Amino acid sequence: MVRVRPRWWAIVLGIAAVAGPAYSQSTQCGSALLGEKAQPAVFQNIVLDGSSVTRMWELGHLSTASVTNACGSGCRSLTASPLCDDSGDCTAVTGIEWLNGTCPTEDLLPQTTVLLVEKTTQSDGGRWAAIKVGKNSADANYDLDAAAAAICGPSCAAIASPYVGGAGQGIQVMGESHDASTVTLQLAWEAPSPAAEALNRGGEELISSYAIYYARSTNGGATAPNLTGAKTGWTRIADTDGTKTASGYSTDTKAKVTIPLQGSNEAVYVALGAELDGTGDPDTDANCAPSTYISRGIRVYSPGTSTPPLVAAVTPTEGSVAGGITLLISGTGMTSDTTVSVGGTPATSVTYLAPDFLTAVTPAGAAGPADVVVSNTNGTSTLPGGYRYLDVVPTKLQLFDTEGNMVHVLEAGDTVTLSPTWENQTAASLGLTGHAEGLTGPSGATYTMTDTDADYGNIGVGGDADCSTGSGNCYTVAVADPTPEDRPLHWDMRFVEKLSTGQTKTWTLHIGSSFADVQPGPPMYPYIEKVLHYGITAGCDSHNYCAYNTISRAQMAVFLLKARYGSNYRPPECSGIFGDVSCPAGFAVNWIEDLFNKGITGGCGGGNYCPDAPVLRSQMAVFLLKAALGSDYRPPACTGIFGDVSCTSPKDFAVDWIEDLKTRNITGGCAAGPPPLYCPNNSVTRAQMAIFLAKAFALELYGP
């Protein structure tokens, strides 16, 4: 791949610029202006702070030829940079250095900066990945949805955020210790989605590493440092956890940092910066470009007290006005005495999982946004509008082929009818229709919606309806197969449904054939697609799942906890429980110890866990039900279902748990019989694990 990063890197930092023929800018501004779109003043569903245009800029490598901007209807294409030839790789940037009146030329002054990077040629259209950094008091970075069509139509490739946005940037404090002169922090944060990373045919990632920055407040945190996204007042601190570059840039999504304190009344804030391309070390590699701005910092240490709570995110973000929805609340500073309220009403069943995670069950509430508040003895934190109560509730999404048969996994090349189901929880009957728009997905494929309207008829109070059994008027979509090198491993497309009530819902449609070694047809196939879709596993390498490989006890710990708490869950730092699992270097050691602390396993005996041993089918029955139903769960007494698992004295190991799996339709055993067999001493394969997890945790590929 041709490296052109130094050129645009220089421009981002305001070191050099090239003026295009469309507009002439000062050397502190961007490169050639390729195109602009006047309305709407929204970029990927984000209002551009009063700006009325979206502009594209480009600079490429040395040549006298030009490349044309790949914009569809609604986007005016202007002359391109004279420094980008027709056949080579180019780098594009949009909205460079438009901050603080640096470039007051005419009316060309958007109030945010967007950095848009493309590796492409003129002929193929390329793939895009974007970072939006806003110079405003509300936040520094935002997430961008994968929907380039919102700017320039289907000829533009998908845009995705390579950086976690929003308040807190997903930073979690996994461990903290301090003395009079330093505070040492174990930090973790959320990685970009696979789609956001897949920006070129070579599969290289945009983000090569992360820089960790800190700032101190000398009055105990009463006054926060600069939180605008600018680096002023912030100092980079080296990662020392081992997974880093020589200069201390973190090459994974966690870090250990030791921050000096200069007084007893100092609070500490941390923030992240994304380092782009190259080796991940901008100190030594000119091809690695440091981000111009950092994330919005969060307070991670307060003097003389424990870390105050911070609620950063809630999953799911919406649910029924009747309540009863289990939320995973992530943030920092969670304790066992933390309480949760939603919309001013206490939540129930609040369960402490880790310093950064709680679960809680929503109370009943009124339709609309509701604040989520967490409180403990160290403080209170509010996520404004963090949860939305719905009185028209999505309950199901079914897919049908052109013959009316149900589709369990959507494949590239399919045309399907989409039939959502909505439940009316209002106080009156409801005539409901819907309109779909914004169908989008990763680049390299063509997404088409041939029927954009649905009619659900009249839904009585407490009733539900879908469009297929009601009016028969449902949505129809098709997706064309991309070329193999364009296809991401995890491939989803999305559209927004707007109901006649004004409510909106983003539906996600997973597209199958994700793994080269698992093709449609076998019974295991849809379950393997489910565990990928839910972020439980990405396979055994970049293209394969290895369905018939056995699962180790270490791998099982990760799978079980991700299935139970979601792909964003991260366990607490290890303390060194098992003699055969090194802390902190052992594979999955945090997950293994968390499994122990949650009462799901006691190890394999003798103070050991046996992390490399395969999981037996008998053991899996216990692990699975305890993870899904709680460590206190006990199954009913056996009745004698399987011919190879004795229910008579002396009972075989885990017979009650094994038969409970059968009763719950999680397994039918390994042979139909009669009598049926369970094969309790066989090792669990990756294919079987996918089925166990998808059934035990009710993982649906399509739905709300």
Legacy VTK file of the C-alpha trace (Angstrom):
# vtk DataFile Version 3.0
C-alpha trace
ASCII
DATASET POLYDATA
POINTS 704 float
0.000 0.000 0.000
1.359 3.404 -0.934
1.936 5.577 2.111
0.719 9.143 1.763
0.007 9.886 5.411
2.811 12.425 5.909
1.158 14.801 3.477
-2.263 14.957 5.065
-0.746 14.704 8.533
1.157 17.890 7.844
-2.051 19.575 6.766
-4.007 18.471 9.836
-1.341 20.035 11.994
-1.454 23.224 9.935
2.099 22.786 8.667
1.385 22.979 4.953
-1.508 23.201 2.557
-2.347 23.210 -1.112
-4.918 25.548 -2.568
-7.313 24.038 -5.082
-8.710 25.992 -8.003
-12.193 26.210 -6.520
-11.178 28.301 -3.503
-7.892 29.804 -2.449
-7.221 29.347 1.257
-4.396 30.460 3.498
-1.591 28.057 4.325
-3.146 27.469 7.759
-6.275 25.951 6.225
-7.146 22.841 4.318
-6.342 21.448 0.905
-8.345 21.567 -2.324
-12.100 21.829 -1.902
-13.746 18.963 -3.776
-17.416 19.381 -3.109
-20.052 20.821 -0.867
-23.642 20.060 0.032
-25.780 22.868 1.367
-28.633 21.100 3.191
-29.366 19.576 5.548
-26.803 20.865 8.020
-26.427 17.391 9.516
-23.491 15.005 9.205
-24.392 11.404 10.050
-27.350 12.519 12.196
-25.172 15.097 13.996
-26.046 18.757 13.643
-22.954 20.683 12.632
-23.343 23.359 15.301
-25.019 25.865 13.005
-22.912 25.157 9.938
-24.891 25.086 6.721
-22.569 23.063 4.493
-20.684 19.806 4.419
-17.424 20.104 2.505
-14.902 17.586 1.242
-11.185 18.244 0.881
-8.420 16.259 -0.708
-4.665 16.067 -0.941
-2.793 13.247 -2.629
0.700 12.322 -3.693
2.679 14.256 -6.265
1.238 14.280 -9.761
-0.296 16.798 -12.101
-3.487 14.802 -12.750
-6.620 15.091 -10.654
-9.210 12.773 -9.180
-12.948 13.384 -9.204
-14.960 13.448 -5.989
-17.291 10.426 -5.851
-20.516 12.207 -4.981
-23.979 11.265 -6.151
-27.023 13.449 -6.521
-27.324 16.410 -4.170
-23.583 16.942 -3.980
-21.838 19.463 -6.247
-18.520 18.130 -7.533
-15.780 20.738 -7.918
-12.251 20.601 -9.244
-9.916 18.252 -7.434
-6.441 18.636 -6.079
-3.738 18.791 -8.768
-1.540 16.658 -6.505
-3.530 13.429 -6.804
-3.218 11.240 -9.883
-5.932 9.057 -11.398
-4.519 5.653 -10.501
-2.690 5.959 -7.197
-3.801 5.961 -3.610
-5.130 9.236 -2.288
-5.833 10.646 1.119
-8.872 12.840 1.645
-9.660 15.132 4.519
-12.716 17.214 5.191
-13.113 20.369 7.229
-9.454 20.800 8.203
-8.429 23.484 10.713
-11.658 25.481 10.724
-11.390 26.401 14.388
-11.306 29.626 16.342
-11.589 31.796 13.228
-8.340 30.449 11.785
-9.792 30.586 8.279
-12.325 33.413 8.149
-12.483 33.418 4.354
-15.905 34.628 3.177
-18.626 32.449 4.658
-16.558 29.258 4.831
-16.462 28.872 8.596
-18.053 25.674 9.944
-17.940 25.593 13.726
-16.652 22.045 13.996
-13.759 20.151 12.488
-14.218 16.816 10.739
-11.250 14.751 9.665
-12.198 12.284 6.935
-9.529 9.885 5.681
-9.803 7.769 2.538
-7.433 5.267 0.987
-8.726 4.860 -2.538
-8.247 5.224 -6.276
-10.420 7.170 -8.669
-11.984 4.069 -10.190
-13.065 2.023 -7.169
-14.590 4.668 -4.890
-12.727 3.391 -1.869
-13.670 3.045 1.737
-13.927 5.878 4.209
-13.372 6.167 7.922
-13.973 9.366 9.850
-13.187 11.125 13.090
-15.350 14.091 14.013
-13.855 16.372 16.612
-15.910 19.346 17.688
-14.459 22.432 19.315
-17.368 23.138 21.637
-18.290 22.887 25.276
-20.660 19.961 24.872
-18.146 17.331 23.822
-14.947 16.736 21.921
-15.673 13.669 19.794
-18.743 12.050 18.345
-19.504 8.658 16.873
-20.316 8.512 13.158
-22.752 5.964 11.754
-21.839 3.899 8.725
-23.941 5.828 6.212
-22.041 7.838 3.627
-25.171 7.928 1.492
-26.533 10.563 3.854
-23.954 12.955 2.404
-23.331 12.017 -1.196
-25.532 9.094 -2.195
-24.727 5.415 -2.751
-21.574 6.089 -4.781
-19.813 7.132 -1.581
-18.440 4.327 0.537
-19.571 3.792 4.114
-18.397 6.130 6.820
-17.745 4.735 10.275
-16.189 6.115 13.400
-12.750 4.735 14.221
-12.948 6.231 17.660
-15.328 5.855 20.559
-17.251 9.088 21.041
-19.511 10.586 23.645
-19.003 11.646 27.226
-16.258 9.627 28.859
-15.178 7.964 25.606
-15.893 4.598 27.207
-12.855 4.935 29.493
-13.104 2.621 32.494
-10.903 2.489 35.584
-10.203 -1.199 36.160
-7.866 -0.641 39.090
-6.394 2.236 41.116
-3.726 2.676 43.751
-2.013 5.787 45.041
0.453 7.186 47.504
1.455 10.718 48.421
3.261 11.329 45.118
1.617 9.206 42.407
-1.612 7.557 41.357
-1.449 4.347 39.303
-4.434 3.508 37.097
-5.437 0.434 35.126
-7.524 1.810 32.237
-9.630 0.165 29.550
-11.765 1.562 26.754
-13.967 0.403 23.915
-12.383 -0.425 20.562
-13.964 0.729 17.307
-16.335 -1.705 15.630
-14.808 -4.065 13.031
-16.627 -2.189 10.265
-15.013 1.071 11.311
-11.568 -0.489 11.172
-11.895 -2.097 7.724
-11.054 0.880 5.600
-8.896 -0.560 2.845
-8.466 -3.686 0.809
-5.378 -4.646 2.750
-7.450 -4.851 5.925
-5.256 -2.352 7.716
-6.661 -0.430 10.622
-6.919 3.319 10.738
-6.075 3.481 14.437
-2.684 1.972 15.124
-2.407 3.002 18.760
-3.785 5.263 21.471
-2.140 8.035 23.446
-3.182 8.528 27.083
-3.297 12.095 28.352
-3.763 13.409 31.881
-4.531 16.723 33.504
-4.719 17.702 37.169
-7.084 19.943 39.060
-5.527 21.519 42.119
-8.781 22.055 44.015
-9.885 18.457 44.333
-11.765 18.422 41.061
-14.088 21.329 41.820
-12.782 22.991 38.660
-12.278 20.712 35.688
-9.348 21.158 33.292
-9.810 22.055 29.636
-12.477 19.630 28.315
-12.888 21.066 24.796
-10.833 18.424 23.005
-7.764 20.644 22.604
-4.509 19.277 24.018
-3.715 22.522 25.831
-3.101 21.776 29.507
-2.891 18.010 28.949
0.227 15.843 29.181
0.772 12.506 27.466
1.735 9.691 29.840
3.372 6.438 28.712
1.563 3.119 28.918
3.582 0.585 30.937
1.397 -2.527 30.667
3.568 -4.249 28.051
1.278 -3.977 25.011
2.703 -0.724 23.719
5.161 0.915 21.378
8.654 1.887 22.446
7.409 5.407 23.180
4.537 4.183 25.351
1.567 4.399 22.973
-0.965 1.677 23.794
-1.471 -0.798 20.944
-4.550 -2.396 22.479
-7.536 -1.016 24.385
-6.057 -0.969 27.852
-3.171 0.713 29.618
-1.392 1.047 32.925
-0.225 4.559 33.737
1.422 6.154 36.754
0.621 9.849 37.062
2.610 12.166 39.311
0.822 14.230 41.938
2.165 17.588 43.040
-0.162 18.243 45.955
-2.540 16.492 48.326
-5.625 18.197 46.895
-5.249 17.194 43.246
-7.858 15.356 41.202
-6.767 13.540 38.032
-8.515 13.453 34.649
-7.603 11.252 31.681
-8.393 11.407 27.958
-7.449 9.492 24.816
-5.952 10.420 21.473
-6.048 8.148 18.445
-2.776 7.664 16.553
-3.423 6.928 12.891
-1.660 4.530 10.510
1.974 3.474 10.424
3.554 1.636 13.342
1.448 3.434 15.926
4.404 5.460 17.200
4.310 9.029 15.816
7.459 9.843 17.782
9.496 7.574 15.513
7.348 6.953 12.397
6.421 9.821 10.080
3.664 7.663 8.568
1.894 7.554 11.939
-0.177 10.707 12.311
-1.255 11.837 15.785
-4.810 13.027 16.147
-5.124 16.780 16.427
-7.625 16.620 19.293
-8.236 14.333 22.246
-11.373 12.875 23.746
-13.348 14.688 26.392
-11.560 13.912 29.642
-13.158 12.257 32.646
-12.189 12.419 36.304
-10.634 9.152 37.441
-9.149 10.031 40.823
-10.140 12.355 43.647
-7.873 13.050 46.630
-8.781 11.529 49.970
-11.831 9.723 48.593
-12.699 6.791 46.435
-13.520 7.425 42.780
-16.952 9.041 42.447
-19.425 7.167 40.260
-19.789 8.058 36.603
-22.555 6.592 34.472
-21.305 6.604 30.880
-23.694 4.321 28.992
-26.823 2.217 29.383
-27.733 -0.888 27.356
-30.403 -1.198 26.044
-31.239 2.461 25.566
-35.012 2.049 25.335
-37.820 -0.208 26.520
-41.398 -0.581 27.653
-43.221 1.915 29.884
-44.206 -1.146 31.931
-40.598 -1.504 33.096
-38.984 -4.841 33.832
-36.070 -4.368 31.414
-32.618 -5.373 32.673
-30.070 -2.631 32.006
-26.307 -2.981 31.861
-24.947 0.291 33.234
-21.304 1.050 32.480
-19.092 3.796 33.827
-16.631 4.113 36.690
-16.681 4.192 40.471
-19.461 1.637 40.933
-19.678 0.019 44.356
-21.791 -2.637 46.017
-23.898 0.052 47.719
-24.691 1.912 44.491
-28.354 2.685 43.822
-29.958 3.415 40.462
-33.000 5.436 39.480
-34.588 5.814 36.049
-36.810 8.811 35.446
-36.752 9.618 39.169
-38.015 6.182 40.251
-35.724 3.644 41.950
-34.699 0.688 39.831
-34.887 -2.791 41.321
-32.485 -5.736 41.466
-29.402 -3.519 41.313
-26.436 -5.872 41.050
-22.792 -4.855 41.335
-20.659 -6.654 38.738
-17.386 -4.731 38.694
-16.123 -1.217 39.452
-17.363 -0.224 35.999
-20.570 -2.236 35.624
-23.952 -2.671 37.280
-27.178 -4.287 36.227
-30.567 -2.944 37.260
-34.193 -3.550 36.313
-36.204 -0.573 35.114
-39.302 0.599 37.000
-42.455 1.597 35.163
-42.246 5.057 33.615
-43.892 7.585 31.341
-43.219 7.561 27.598
-40.228 9.683 26.639
-36.620 10.228 27.712
-35.616 9.505 31.304
-32.475 10.395 33.235
-30.447 7.501 34.625
-28.898 8.342 38.005
-26.377 6.263 39.959
-25.505 7.161 43.546
-23.302 5.811 46.282
-21.404 7.137 49.284
-18.805 8.711 46.981
-21.182 10.806 44.910
-23.907 10.882 42.263
-23.775 10.815 38.480
-26.552 11.449 35.966
-26.838 10.389 32.323
-29.440 12.854 30.997
-32.021 11.133 28.832
-29.960 7.956 28.998
-33.023 5.729 28.686
-36.219 6.171 26.690
-39.561 4.715 27.731
-41.732 3.510 24.852
-45.502 3.074 24.801
-45.369 1.620 21.286
-42.882 -1.191 21.739
-41.023 -3.204 19.075
-41.165 -6.884 19.993
-40.042 -8.834 16.928
-38.656 -8.627 13.386
-39.321 -11.402 10.898
-37.829 -11.857 7.438
-39.564 -13.667 4.559
-38.317 -14.621 1.110
-40.218 -14.007 -2.106
-42.119 -17.296 -1.625
-43.262 -16.356 1.868
-40.849 -18.665 3.682
-39.231 -17.411 6.868
-35.588 -16.404 6.463
-33.376 -17.247 9.442
-30.181 -15.697 8.048
-30.180 -12.993 5.388
-27.615 -13.663 2.659
-26.010 -11.324 0.145
-28.060 -11.438 -3.042
-31.357 -12.004 -1.192
-34.514 -9.956 -1.537
-36.619 -10.174 1.617
-39.791 -8.784 3.133
-39.327 -7.262 6.585
-42.187 -7.582 9.050
-41.687 -5.791 12.395
-44.125 -6.400 15.258
-45.258 -3.492 17.457
-47.160 -3.665 20.744
-49.584 -0.913 21.733
-49.068 0.044 25.378
-50.914 3.348 25.096
-54.315 3.912 26.680
-56.249 3.861 23.380
-56.506 1.897 20.149
-53.869 2.896 17.642
-53.872 3.008 13.864
-50.208 2.505 13.020
-48.178 2.894 9.838
-44.459 3.142 9.227
-42.036 4.582 6.711
-38.469 3.347 6.185
-35.477 5.394 5.108
-31.700 5.579 5.371
-30.892 2.000 4.342
-27.125 1.729 4.555
-24.258 -0.627 5.266
-20.536 -1.152 4.729
-19.075 -0.191 1.379
-18.704 -2.589 -1.511
-22.359 -3.639 -1.746
-25.566 -2.142 -3.120
-28.483 -1.776 -0.703
-31.973 -1.316 -2.130
-35.353 -0.777 -0.464
-38.123 -1.290 -2.998
-41.033 -0.893 -0.567
-40.533 1.831 2.017
-43.967 1.770 3.679
-45.699 -0.579 6.119
-49.241 -0.700 7.501
-49.945 -2.387 10.847
-53.670 -1.672 10.861
-55.521 -0.814 14.052
-53.903 -2.176 17.230
-56.067 -2.457 20.341
-54.904 -1.527 23.813
-52.365 -4.111 24.953
-52.406 -5.811 21.549
-49.694 -6.200 18.957
-49.573 -6.453 15.187
-47.149 -7.069 12.372
-47.557 -5.826 8.839
-47.434 -9.252 7.170
-50.504 -10.728 8.892
-52.323 -7.383 9.007
-52.437 -5.369 5.815
-49.739 -7.351 4.027
-47.996 -4.081 3.244
-44.426 -4.491 4.537
-40.931 -3.306 3.746
-38.860 -4.994 1.034
-35.070 -4.820 0.891
-32.303 -6.354 -1.183
-28.541 -6.461 -0.819
-26.103 -7.204 -3.621
-23.045 -9.337 -2.981
-19.809 -7.331 -2.612
-16.474 -8.433 -3.940
-14.732 -10.708 -1.416
-12.066 -8.186 -0.447
-14.727 -5.612 0.400
-16.726 -7.867 2.675
-16.292 -7.193 6.412
-16.372 -10.179 8.750
-19.344 -8.807 10.686
-21.688 -7.369 8.078
-24.833 -5.495 9.116
-27.042 -3.097 7.219
-29.455 -0.694 8.922
-32.499 1.381 8.236
-34.649 3.761 10.256
-38.379 3.150 10.638
-40.469 6.248 11.347
-43.872 5.435 12.826
-46.964 7.532 12.302
-46.770 8.347 16.035
-43.451 10.144 15.431
-41.427 7.416 17.138
-38.344 6.091 15.316
-36.537 2.775 15.455
-33.214 1.779 13.871
-33.424 -1.829 12.709
-30.225 -3.833 12.193
-30.087 -6.592 9.581
-27.221 -9.066 9.900
-25.937 -10.554 6.638
-24.621 -14.093 6.844
-21.850 -16.265 5.369
-19.452 -14.487 7.691
-16.915 -17.295 8.024
-15.203 -19.017 5.123
-15.384 -22.410 6.857
-19.072 -22.257 7.900
-21.450 -22.148 4.963
-25.271 -21.986 5.060
-27.052 -25.283 5.544
-25.820 -27.122 8.668
-27.916 -26.708 11.845
-25.020 -24.949 13.570
-24.865 -22.175 10.948
-27.429 -19.634 12.278
-26.135 -20.033 15.833
-22.564 -19.288 14.784
-23.807 -16.149 13.019
-25.564 -15.154 16.250
-22.496 -15.356 18.489
-20.583 -13.262 15.959
-23.399 -10.709 15.735
-23.531 -10.330 19.520
-19.769 -9.813 19.751
-19.140 -12.971 21.765
-16.476 -14.249 19.368
-14.958 -13.170 16.066
-13.840 -16.676 15.144
-10.491 -18.413 15.386
-8.740 -16.179 12.831
-9.637 -13.360 10.466
-11.765 -15.530 8.157
-12.636 -18.799 9.912
-14.664 -20.015 12.883
-13.070 -23.482 13.401
-16.407 -25.025 14.325
-15.008 -28.424 15.258
-12.195 -27.194 17.481
-12.768 -27.794 21.166
-13.375 -24.990 23.657
-10.853 -24.515 26.437
-11.906 -23.556 29.955
-10.182 -20.183 29.498
-12.111 -19.429 26.310
-15.327 -20.543 27.959
-14.957 -17.902 30.671
-14.903 -15.120 28.080
-17.801 -16.555 26.061
-20.067 -17.047 29.073
-19.594 -13.578 30.533
-19.951 -11.812 27.181
-23.120 -13.763 26.464
-24.496 -12.868 29.896
-23.544 -9.194 30.081
-22.910 -8.142 26.479
-19.870 -7.603 24.303
-18.984 -4.327 26.057
-18.553 -5.977 29.444
-15.070 -5.993 30.924
-14.286 -7.850 34.169
-12.320 -6.382 37.079
-8.550 -6.707 37.164
-7.262 -10.026 38.487
-5.830 -10.517 41.949
-4.138 -13.908 41.528
-6.682 -16.540 42.578
-5.540 -19.647 40.720
-2.068 -21.126 40.879
-2.045 -22.075 37.190
-3.374 -18.759 35.769
-0.763 -16.038 35.995
-1.963 -12.571 37.011
-1.860 -10.333 35.025
-0.168 -12.160 32.122
-2.352 -15.271 31.828
-4.759 -15.501 28.887
-8.263 -14.434 29.955
-7.155 -14.249 33.605
-9.553 -11.385 34.403
-12.460 -13.324 32.906
-11.495 -16.534 34.695
-11.287 -14.852 38.092
-14.548 -13.006 37.460
-16.214 -16.345 36.725
-14.928 -17.597 40.061
-15.989 -14.464 41.954
-19.489 -14.745 40.499
-19.794 -18.302 41.826
-19.972 -19.929 38.404
-16.843 -22.051 38.863
-14.626 -23.151 41.724
-11.779 -24.245 39.453
-10.593 -27.770 38.725
-9.179 -28.535 42.189
-6.001 -27.978 44.128
-6.218 -24.206 43.774
-6.056 -24.486 39.986
-8.376 -23.637 37.107
-6.913 -25.805 34.298
-7.340 -23.047 31.692
-6.129 -25.113 28.733
-8.249 -28.184 29.490
-11.225 -28.750 27.184
-14.700 -28.158 28.582
-16.723 -31.355 28.911
-20.410 -31.441 28.000
-21.299 -32.357 31.583
-19.353 -29.390 32.938
-20.896 -27.071 30.372
-24.394 -27.829 31.655
-23.459 -26.434 35.075
-21.472 -23.487 33.757
-24.181 -22.468 31.310
-27.144 -22.532 33.687
-25.270 -20.786 36.497
-24.126 -18.055 34.108
-27.605 -17.578 32.682
-29.695 -17.966 35.843
-27.323 -17.015 38.659
-24.912 -18.872 40.883
-27.681 -19.639 43.405
-29.777 -21.500 40.849
-30.383 -25.189 41.464
-32.085 -27.388 38.846
-34.983 -29.777 39.507
-34.170 -33.358 40.411
-33.490 -35.636 37.456
-35.990 -38.165 36.136
-33.740 -40.307 33.929
-33.842 -38.825 30.431
-30.531 -39.853 28.904
-29.309 -43.386 28.567
-25.679 -42.488 29.289
-26.264 -40.194 32.319
-27.487 -42.170 35.338
-30.195 -40.674 37.546
-30.102 -43.532 40.049
-27.815 -43.692 43.065
-24.979 -43.026 42.724
-26.017 -40.286 40.328
-23.684 -39.322 37.523
-21.974 -35.954 37.742
-24.248 -32.989 36.881
-27.196 -35.186 35.882
-29.730 -32.685 37.268
-28.114 -29.852 35.299
-27.883 -31.936 32.135
-31.568 -32.878 32.219
-32.504 -29.261 32.945
-30.752 -28.273 29.712
-32.916 -30.789 27.856
-36.108 -29.586 29.553
-35.297 -26.020 28.542
-34.717 -27.120 24.913
-31.122 -25.924 25.042
-29.899 -29.340 23.937
-31.381 -32.548 22.636
-28.269 -34.538 23.476
-25.717 -36.055 21.125
-27.850 -38.902 19.752
-31.620 -39.282 19.387
-31.895 -42.872 20.667
-34.042 -44.340 22.042
-32.956 -43.740 24.669
-31.386 -40.379 23.800
-27.723 -39.903 24.682
-25.931 -36.837 26.031
-22.230 -37.840 25.735
-21.302 -36.144 29.044
-17.578 -36.856 28.747
-17.191 -35.497 25.219
-15.455 -32.157 24.792
-17.558 -29.179 23.739
-16.784 -27.909 20.245
-16.994 -24.293 19.124
-20.085 -25.169 17.085
-21.824 -26.725 20.090
-20.827 -23.760 22.237
-22.509 -21.382 19.789
-25.742 -23.381 20.011
-25.594 -23.606 23.814
-25.028 -19.859 24.182
-27.596 -18.727 21.627
-30.317 -20.880 23.183
-29.472 -20.327 26.844
-29.289 -16.538 26.484
-32.080 -16.222 23.872
-29.876 -14.515 21.277
-32.019 -13.466 18.317
-30.357 -12.485 15.054
-33.173 -10.112 14.101
-35.297 -8.177 16.508
-35.529 -5.170 18.756
LINES 1 705
704 0 1 2 3 4 5 6 7 8 9 10 11 12 13 14 15 16 17 18 19 20 21 22 23 24 25 26 27 28 29 30 31 32 33 34 35 36 37 38 39 40 41 42 43 44 45 46 47 48 49 50 51 52 53 54 55 56 57 58 59 60 61 62 63 64 65 66 67 68 69 70 71 72 73 74 75 76 77 78 79 80 81 82 83 84 85 86 87 88 89 90 91 92 93 94 95 96 97 98 99 100 101 102 103 104 105 106 107 108 109 110 111 112 113 114 115 116 117 118 119 120 121 122 123 124 125 126 127 128 129 130 131 132 133 134 135 136 137 138 139 140 141 142 143 144 145 146 147 148 149 150 151 152 153 154 155 156 157 158 159 160 161 162 163 164 165 166 167 168 169 170 171 172 173 174 175 176 177 178 179 180 181 182 183 184 185 186 187 188 189 190 191 192 193 194 195 196 197 198 199 200 201 202 203 204 205 206 207 208 209 210 211 212 213 214 215 216 217 218 219 220 221 222 223 224 225 226 227 228 229 230 231 232 233 234 235 236 237 238 239 240 241 242 243 244 245 246 247 248 249 250 251 252 253 254 255 256 257 258 259 260 261 262 263 264 265 266 267 268 269 270 271 272 273 274 275 276 277 278 279 280 281 282 283 284 285 286 287 288 289 290 291 292 293 294 295 296 297 298 299 300 301 302 303 304 305 306 307 308 309 310 311 312 313 314 315 316 317 318 319 320 321 322 323 324 325 326 327 328 329 330 331 332 333 334 335 336 337 338 339 340 341 342 343 344 345 346 347 348 349 350 351 352 353 354 355 356 357 358 359 360 361 362 363 364 365 366 367 368 369 370 371 372 373 374 375 376 377 378 379 380 381 382 383 384 385 386 387 388 389 390 391 392 393 394 395 396 397 398 399 400 401 402 403 404 405 406 407 408 409 410 411 412 413 414 415 416 417 418 419 420 421 422 423 424 425 426 427 428 429 430 431 432 433 434 435 436 437 438 439 440 441 442 443 444 445 446 447 448 449 450 451 452 453 454 455 456 457 458 459 460 461 462 463 464 465 466 467 468 469 470 471 472 473 474 475 476 477 478 479 480 481 482 483 484 485 486 487 488 489 490 491 492 493 494 495 496 497 498 499 500 501 502 503 504 505 506 507 508 509 510 511 512 513 514 515 516 517 518 519 520 521 522 523 524 525 526 527 528 529 530 531 532 533 534 535 536 537 538 539 540 541 542 543 544 545 546 547 548 549 550 551 552 553 554 555 556 557 558 559 560 561 562 563 564 565 566 567 568 569 570 571 572 573 574 575 576 577 578 579 580 581 582 583 584 585 586 587 588 589 590 591 592 593 594 595 596 597 598 599 600 601 602 603 604 605 606 607 608 609 610 611 612 613 614 615 616 617 618 619 620 621 622 623 624 625 626 627 628 629 630 631 632 633 634 635 636 637 638 639 640 641 642 643 644 645 646 647 648 649 650 651 652 653 654 655 656 657 658 659 660 661 662 663 664 665 666 667 668 669 670 671 672 673 674 675 676 677 678 679 680 681 682 683 684 685 686 687 688 689 690 691 692 693 694 695 696 697 698 699 700 701 702 703
